[in-house]
Amino acid sequence: MVRQVRMMHSRTHRTRAPQQRFSPSPLAALLMMVAAFCAQSAHAAMNLCAAPALQTSERTNADPGVKALVSNVQAHLTEPAHAVRQLHTEGTLPHEDIYDQSKDAEKDLDLLRDAALAWRATSDDRYLKLVDRLLYAWATTYEPSFNPIDETPFEGLILAYDMTASALPVKTRNATMAFLTKLANGYIAQIDTQKRPLTGTFRNNWQSHRVKLIAMAAFTLDNRKMIDAAQRLYVEHVNDNIAPDGTTVDFGERDALHYVTYDLQPLVTAALAARRHNRNWLNERAPNGATLAAALNWLTPYASGSKTHAEFVHSSVPFDAKRREAGMPGYSGQWDPKNAAELYHLAARLDGRYTPVALKLAPTPPAWLAVCLPLPAR
């Protein structure tokens, strides 16, 4: 293989040699630079979902979860987009305000991700057309509120763009790039206007979701300035939110492992995005000595069942009591470790040490993850 590459390089070099005397005009040179830039911009750079397309035999014998994902997408091929100008679920209960409408609209964002995965797995253009239609509708309709709890589901949209950018029509690609640039830069500006040290929702799980959205957008757009901001804000947040022993601010505020999981999962997702650019955020050490790995290690005994925890008993947040009184599941009683299944299946893609607990919590990963990153890290 190396010899073939050398031979190709040699032939290419010999072919181009007579053209070295050609000097393009300034205008031609500029047009060539623009064309090269556009060609580069046509490809998302993160490629978090590393799975190659399935061969015909693999499609026939695919994992049941993979088949279920493709089948579900196929059932929605002709549905209209449900894009809205705003989502709002944070701080509200079902049937309050626009909670129900927002939850219905959010299904598009998961469908976007799954349609992109279905296209990646099967090369069936029907799925790409669905991605194109939904992406364009959301990118040109939604107005960011910069509430990270409301907007964390846009992870699905970013993953969909990441997998399909090079095949999308220019109109959709440009609209999505503009949308993601606006979203990420808006969050960066929001954080950077805050006084240091950061407090409140700029220190707890809200910030984890901000960092996730910034990192995913930055890496998929391959925007160096955004990537630098994402790195800086990630390290700052680990320092602010995680103690050296792995305990989190959210556990102290909410007295709930529910919020430890909710705090760590977006950080693990951000770390997966960074890993595609050869950055090891799992073990990135903050100035206080904390790491994301330490927080996952702190949670692991609870996830494995060797420790238990009664949820929200001493929460300082009134909304937790409101949800408990409304009878919402998970806001009283013992924490159910299965609620951390997706977190640990994601973490297993960063470090194989988390695979045993992930498999104990759920024998198979979520279908989308099985297609996106089929094998855990070693």
N, C-alpha and C positions, 0 to 999 in steps of 0.2 A: 504493500500500500504506500509506504514511504517512497519507494522507488518510482511508483506511478506518479505521485505528486511532484517529485523532482523532475520527471520527464515532462509533465505538463507545464511546470514552471519554466523549464528550459525552452520548450516549444513556444510558449507565450512570449518569453523574452526575445527569442529570435524573430518572431513575427512582428513585434512592436519596434524593433531596432530601427528600421528605415523611417519610422514616423517621428523619431526624436527631433528631427529638424523642424517639424511643424510647430508654429507658434500661433495659437488662436488669438483672435482679436479680443480686446477687453470685453466687448459685449458677449462674444461667444463664450469666453471664460466664465463670465457672470452667469450666463444661462446654464452652463454645465454645472456650476456650483449649486444653483437653485434646484436643478433636476436631481442632483445627488442628495441634497437635503430632503427633498420631497420623497425620494425613494426610501431614505432612511426613516423618515417620519411615518411612513406607511406601516411600519412594523412596531408593535408594542415590544418593549424591551424587558419587561419583567418575566413573562412566560412562567408564572407561578405553577400553572398546571402543566406538568412535564410529560404527561402520558402521550405516547405516540398513537396514531390512528390504528384502530384494530384491523387486522387482516380478516378476510372473509370467514375463514375457519374460526377465528377468535370471536367474531360477531355471533356466529351460530352457537358457540359454546360459552358465551359470555356469562359472567357472574349474574345471578338472578337480580341483584341490585342494579347492575348496569342495564340489564334488559328493562327493568321497571322504570328507570330514569328515562330511557329512550322512549318507552311506551307512553309515559306521562307527557313528555314533550309533544309527541305525535298527536295526542288527544287535544292539544291546545294550538295546533298549527294555524287555525283560521280565526282564533279569538282576536278581538280588537285590543289595542293597547289600553291600559287603564291609567295612563300617566296623569298625574295631578300637579297642580302648582305648588302644593305644600303637603307634607306629611306631619301628623302630630299624634303621638301616642304617649309621650313622656308625661308622667304625673297625672294621667287620666285612667279611668277604669273603662272596661267594656261598656259600650252604649253611651259614653260621655263624649261631648264635643264631637270631633271628627275621628275618634278612635277606630270605630268599625270601618269607616270608609278608608282610613289609612291602612289598616290591616289588609283589606281587600286589595288595595292598590299595590302594596308591598309584594304581593304574590308575583307580580310582574318581574320583580328584581331577582327572585329565586328562579323564575322561569327563564329569564335572560341567561343566567349562569348555566342552567341545565341545558338550554338549547345550544349554547356554545359548546358545552361538553359533548352533547349528542352529535353535533357537527364534527367536532374533533375526532370522535370515535368512529363515525361512519362515513364521513366525507359527503353526506347527503345535503345538497344545496337547499333543501326545504328548511332545514334547521338554521342555516346561515341567513336565509331570507327572513325568518322569524326574528333572529337577533337584530338584523338590520332595521326591521320595522319598529321593534320595541325600543331599541337604542335611540333611534332618531326621535321617536315620540317623547321619551323621557328627557333627552338632552336639550330639546327645544321647548319643553313645557315646564319642567320643574324649576323653581326658584329657591336656591339654598337658603335655609333659615339659620344655618350654622348652630343648630341644636344637635349635638352628636348622638344623642339617644334616639331622636327621631330619624336621623340620617345614617345610622350605622348599617342598615340593610343595603345601602348603595355599594357595599362590598360585592354584591352579586353583579351589579352593573359593571364595576371595574374589572372583575374577573372575566366577564363576557367580552368586554372590549380587548382585554389583554390577549385572549385566545383568538380573536377574529380580526384584529385591526388590519392586518395585511391583505385581507380578502374583502373588506368592506368597501362600499362605494365612497368616493371622495366626500360627498355631501355628508354622509353619516359620520365618517371618520373625523372630519373637521369639526362638526358640531359636538361630537363626544370629547374630542381633545379640548375644545374651548370650555365645555362644561366642567371637565375634570380639573382644568387649570384654575377656573374660577372657584371651584369647591376647595381645592387644596390651598390655594393662596389666601382664600378667605379665612380658613381655619388657622393658617400660620399667622396672619395679621391679627386675628382675634387673640391668640395666645401671646403674641409678642407685645401687645399693648397692656398686658397685665403687669401689676407690680410684682417684684420678686421679694421674698420667696412666694411661689404660687400657693394659693389657698382655695378652700371650697371645692367647687366642681372642676377647678383647674388642677386639682391634686388627686381627685378620686377616680372612679371608673369612667366618668365622662371624658377625662383626659385620655384614658386608654383608647377610647373610641375615636377621639380626634386624631391621636397619633396613628392609629390604624388607617384611617381614611387618607391622611396626609402621605403616609409611607406608601400605601398601595398606589395612589395616584402618581406620586413622584417617580417610583420605580417603573411603572408601566409607561409613563410619558418619557422616561429617561431624561428628566430635567435635572441637570446637575445642581442648580441652586436649590430646587425643592428637595433633592436627595440630601444635601448638606443640612437643610433645615430639619428634615425628618430625623436624621441621625442625632442632631443636637437636642431636639425635643424628646426623642425616645430616651436618651441617657438622662436628661433632666427629670423626666417622669419616673423612671425607675428609681432615681435618687429620692424623689419626693414621696413616692407611693409605697415603695418596698423597703423594709428594714433589712439589715444584713442577715438576720435569722430567717427571712422569707415571709414574715407577717406583712400584711398590707393595711394601708389606711382604711380601706373599705371594710375589712373585718372589724377594726376598732370602732368605726362609725355605725355599722349595721348589725354587728354580732351575727353575721350570717355567711355561711359558705357559699350560698347562692350568689352573693356579690363578689366573693373572691373569684369564683368561676367567671362571672360576668366581667370582672376586671382583667383577668389574665388572658381570656380567649382572644380578645382583639390584639393584645400584645404578641401572642404566639402567631397570629395571622400576619401581623406586621413583620415579625421575625422571619416567617417563611418567605415573604416578599423580598426582604433584605438578603436572605440566603442565596436567592437567584443572582444576586450581584456580588456573591462571595463575601458577604458580611455576616459575622457570627453574632447576632444580637442575643441569642439565648444566653450566652456567657459574657456578654458585654458588661463590664463592671462599672457601676456608677461611682462617683466620688466617695459615697458613704460605704462602699464595699458591696452593695446589693447587686443581685442579678435576677433576671427573669427565671433562670434555672432554680435559684434558691426558693423563689415563691412557689414554683411547681413542686419542688421537693417538700416544702412545708405542707402543701395540700395533699400530697400523695397518701399519707396514712389514713386520712379521712376518705379518700377516693377508694382505697383498697379495703376499707371496712375495719381496720384495726383501731380506729378512733371514731367516735360519733359526736354529733353536735346538735343541740336543740336550737332551732333557727329563730332569729329576730327577738330573742327574749329581752335583750338590753339595747335594742336599736334606738338611736337618738333621732331618727327620721320619722315624723308623724305619718307620712304616706304609707310606711310599712304597716302601721297599725290599721290604717284605713283599708288596705288590701286584705289584711287578716280578717277584719270584721266583715268584709264583703265576701269572704269564703273562697278567695283565690287560692289555688293549690300552691303549696311550697312556702307559705308565709307563716306557718306554725308547725310545731312538731319536729321530728328528727329530719335532718337533711338526707335526701336520697342521693347516694353517690352516682347513680346513673345519670344525674343531671350534668355530670362532668365528662360524660363519654366522648362527646365531640371534641372537647378541649384536649383530652389525652390522646385521641386519635390524631389530632392536629400536631400535638407535641411530639408524638412518635415519629412524625415526618421530619422533625428537627433532630431528634436523638432517640435511638432505638431503646434506650433504657426505659422509656415510657410505654413501650409496646405491651409488656405483660399487664399493666394496670388497665390500659386501653382495651385490651381483649377481654379482660375480666368484666369490665363495665358493659361492653357490647362486643359480641363475637365478630361482628363485621362493622366497618366504619359506615358513616352515612353514605348513601349511594353516590352523591356528588363527589365526595372525597375519594371514593373507590375508583372513580374514573379520572379524577384530577391528579391524584398522587397515589397510584395503586400500591406502591410498596413503602413500608415504613423505613425510616433511616436505620442504618446499621449501628 
